[in-house]
Amino acid sequence: MLTWNDMIDLFPAGHLVTGVHPPDKLNRVKLLIRLVDAMEPHGEWAIRTSIDPHGENIVQVLFERKEDAERLGEAVQARQSGTYPRWASQRVFGFDKPVARKIAAVLG
């Protein structure tokens, strides 16, 4: 796993998977790190969090390889999202409590 800034420097047009959720106390970053690690991606990746203008929390995972982004997208049932010139591909998913609990259950 790289830092977000290193990832952007090395792979400025990576493959983005974004989870959106309301504020709560679940640590979704640790959960996604565990999930991605368990998937053993073939390329580099990075993760970051932010808050959108509407107050929703955002967790973003950026991958070097499309195949790795597709695997995470399938695991969290992400859908293709709008096209932005910066990213080679984009997916988004609702990262609500039931989804977080399912991921935690799979990881044990």
N, C-alpha and C positions, 0 to 999 in steps of 0.2 A: 504494500500500500504506500502510495506517495502522498505528499501534502497536496492540497488543491492547487496551490500556485505552481509547484513543480509539474504537476500533471498538465496544467494549462500551457506551461512553457514547452513541454515535450510533445504534447498532443493537443494542439489548440482546437481541433475539430473532432473531439471525441464523441462517444456515444453516451447519452445522458438518460438516466432513469431517476424520476422524481417521485417521492412520496409526499403527500399532503395530508396534514392532520390538525385538528384543533389542539390548543394548548392543554397539556395534562402532565402527569408525572412519570409516564413511561419513558424509558431511555431507548428510543428507537435507533439512535446511532449505534450503540453497542450491539443491539439486535441485528442490524443490517451488516455490521462488520463481521459478526459471527457467521451470518448466512453467506456472505460473499466468500469469506475464508473457507467455509465448508464446501463451496462450489469449486474451489481451486481454479480461479480464472487463469487463462493462458497468457493474458497480457497485464499491463499495469492498470491500476485503478486508484481512485481517490474518493473521499466522501466529505461533505460539508453540510451545515445546517444554516437556515436563515428564516426570517419571518416575512411573509408577503405583505403588501399594503393593506390587505383585509384582516390581518392578524392571524392568519393560518400559519402553522409551522411547516417548514419545508425541509426534507432530507434529500439531498441529491448525491447520487453515485455516478461518477464519470469513468468510463472505461476506454481503454485504448482500442480494444477489439469489439466489433459488433456482436460476435457470437457470445461473448461474456455478458453484454448488455441484454441480449435476447434471452439468455438463460435466466438472469435475474428477473427480467420482465415476465417471463412465463411463470416463475415461482410465485410472484406477487400479483399475478393477473393484471399487469399493467397494459394500458392501451396506447397505441400510437397517439402522439399529441401533435400540435401545430408545428409547422416547419419554421425554424429560425436559422438564419444563415450561419450562425456560429457553430452549431452542432451537426455532426454527420447523421445522427438519428436521435429521436427523443421518444420517451415513453413516460407515462404518468400513472400513478395509482393512488387510491385512497388508502392511507396508512392508519386506519382507525383501530380501536382497541381489539375488535375481533381478528383483524388481520395480524396484528402484533402478537396476539395470543396463539394463533395458528403457527406462526413462525417459531415462537418460543417452544411450542409443543413438539414441532418437528425436530428442533435442535436438541431438545431434551434438557 
